[in-house]
Amino acid sequence: MSNANTIETPTNRNNAALRFYSDLSELLHDIGSSRIMHIVLTQGNLSFLHQATRYNAAPGDYIILPNAALAQDFAASSDFKALLFSLSPSIGNRLALRSNYGIIGHLSLLQNPVMRLAEADFMRCRTDIERLHERWLATGHYFHEEMVGHLLAAHILDLYDIHARNCLPEDFPTRAAELLRRFTEELASGSYRRYRNLDWYAEKLCVTPHYLSEICRRASGRSAGYFIDLFTLQEIAKLLADKRLSVAQIAEELSFSSASYFTRYVKKHFGMSPKAFRNAGSN
């Protein structure tokens, strides 16, 4: 019987913690899910839209999409090759660092999903993933799930190390990091479904709206409002993928005052109407 933390095997795909893909089309089949996508380019190029920004990735780039539902319009060159895998949200959360850097790194990845790796870091990641895939295939190992889990954890720590060496702000206060942790946990709990006003979060965290935004800017270069919108847009993208739901139903579920205001919000952030975004996602 599988559960949310079961390591996928080639014959077990349901609710797998770790899933490898043989090609890009197979990964894109899961792109509307809540899985965390990892794409490491080894050859060719890949472009995609994420949060209305066009990214063009080249060999040596490592793409991490913690909110894969926000990514669309993927276009790969004819010679595209990559290492492709995904993680379930539960295993992603379990492996995430609870340190100051873990919070800062998470915020950074939310706003820019492409890491350009130095050659030595690229080779380390490639070796990590190829070894992980090799052992993932070795299903006859008596301790297969534990072995793969440890190799995956080691790779995630390598990623944190690479990202910290390049992106970690110096002397970031512990109190500020704790505030960011509480802020992101509040968003992750679903508060954005009802509250998108910065003042509400500041009052909940017992700080001023200005201070909350300044801490977010220092850690990531973005205001607190950016991350409130980001979590909201992730949910909107996921709900629009479900064609059983009307635009009016989604607007009501996310506590927008009207369907027309919801449409304006989507146009502002996605550059297209909810209907157009839904159609683009199904193409």
Protein Blocks (a to p, Z undefined) as FASTA:
>chain_A
ZZfklccdfkbcghpabdcdfbfklmmmmmmmmbdcddddfedjddddeehiacdddehi
acddfblmlgghiacdfkbccddddddfklmmmmpccbfklmmmmmmmmmmmcdcddfkl
mmmmmmmmmmmmmmmmmmmbmklmmmmmmmmmmmmmmmmmmmmmmmmcghiafklmmmmm
mmmmmmmnopmmmmccfklmmmmnopafklmmmmmmmmnopafklmmmmmmmmmmmmmmm
mmkbcfklmmmmnopabfklmmmmmmmmnopafklmmmmmmZZ
